[in-house]
Amino acid sequence: MVDLRSATDEHLNTARASAHGRSAHLLVHDGHLRQTLIALRAGEGLSEHNPPQAGSVHVLVGRVRITAGDEETEVGGGELVELVHQRHSVSALEDSVFLLTTVTGLPDGDPTV
């Protein structure tokens, strides 16, 4: 069992102290499912990258912006958003921690996990 409150505090403190302004920890790795806790210091982010086959971002604290092409989505503490199916980046508008849930490695078109 993972205590998300403690993990959030721990990784936010680590991100604040890090030269790169971030901290991440894989919490769940079960078959095709991954859940990763990611902390970003305000102004830091994850550069543009390919999307997983399916995924979501649940912001635990703070506020992040997800940018995909010309579209921007801001997600705040307590909010959950499905990831877009195109290259995207994530930037922290304030010190933030989010739970990234992804499904990868399925054969194309396979909707099962």
C-alpha positions in Angstrom: 0.0 0.0 0.0 1.2 3.5 -0.8 0.5 6.5 1.4 0.0 9.1 -1.4 0.1 12.1 1.1 3.5 11.1 2.4 4.8 10.3 -1.0 3.5 13.6 -2.4 5.3 15.5 0.4 8.5 13.5 0.0 8.7 13.9 -3.8 7.7 17.6 -3.8 10.6 18.3 -1.3 12.9 16.3 -3.5 11.9 18.2 -6.6 12.3 21.5 -4.9 15.9 20.6 -3.8 16.8 19.0 -7.2 18.9 20.8 -9.8 16.4 19.6 -12.4 13.3 20.6 -10.4 11.6 17.2 -10.5 11.3 13.8 -8.8 9.5 10.7 -10.0 8.8 7.3 -8.6 7.1 4.2 -10.2 4.4 3.2 -7.7 2.6 0.4 -9.6 3.9 -1.8 -12.4 1.4 -4.5 -13.2 1.5 -6.0 -16.7 0.7 -3.1 -19.1 -0.4 -0.7 -16.3 2.0 1.8 -14.8 1.3 4.5 -12.2 4.0 7.0 -11.6 4.1 9.8 -9.0 5.8 12.9 -10.6 6.7 16.1 -8.7 7.7 19.2 -10.6 8.9 22.5 -9.2 7.1 25.6 -10.6 8.4 26.5 -14.0 9.8 23.0 -14.7 8.3 20.4 -16.9 8.5 17.4 -19.1 9.5 18.1 -22.7 7.4 17.0 -25.6 7.1 13.2 -25.8 5.0 10.5 -27.4 1.8 9.5 -25.7 1.1 6.1 -24.1 -1.6 4.0 -25.6 -3.9 5.1 -22.9 -3.3 7.4 -19.9 -4.5 10.0 -17.4 -3.1 12.7 -15.2 -4.5 13.2 -11.7 -3.1 16.3 -10.1 -2.7 15.8 -6.4 -1.4 19.3 -5.5 -0.5 22.3 -7.6 -1.4 23.1 -11.2 0.1 21.8 -14.5 -0.4 22.7 -18.1 -0.5 19.9 -20.8 0.3 21.2 -24.2 -0.4 19.2 -27.4 0.0 21.1 -30.6 -2.0 24.3 -30.3 -4.2 22.9 -27.5 -3.4 23.7 -23.8 -5.2 22.1 -20.8 -4.7 23.3 -17.3 -5.3 20.8 -14.5 -5.4 21.7 -10.8 -5.2 19.8 -7.5 -8.0 17.2 -7.3 -8.6 17.2 -11.1 -8.2 14.2 -13.4 -7.7 14.4 -17.2 -7.4 11.8 -19.9 -4.2 12.2 -21.9 -4.4 13.2 -25.5 -3.3 10.7 -28.2 -0.6 12.9 -29.7 2.8 14.3 -28.7 2.5 16.5 -25.7 4.5 18.3 -22.9 3.7 19.0 -19.3 4.8 22.1 -17.4 4.2 23.1 -13.7 2.5 26.4 -13.2 3.2 26.0 -9.5 4.9 23.4 -7.4 2.9 20.3 -8.4 2.6 16.6 -7.9 0.6 14.3 -10.1 -0.2 10.7 -10.6 0.5 9.6 -14.2 -1.4 6.4 -15.1 -0.5 4.7 -18.4 -1.2 1.6 -20.3 1.4 0.5 -22.8 2.6 -2.5 -24.7 -0.8 -3.7 -25.9 -1.1 -4.9 -29.5 -2.6 -2.2 -31.7 -6.3 -2.0 -31.3 -6.4 -4.2 -28.2 -8.7 -2.5 -25.7 -8.0 -4.9 -22.9 -5.5 -4.5 -20.1 
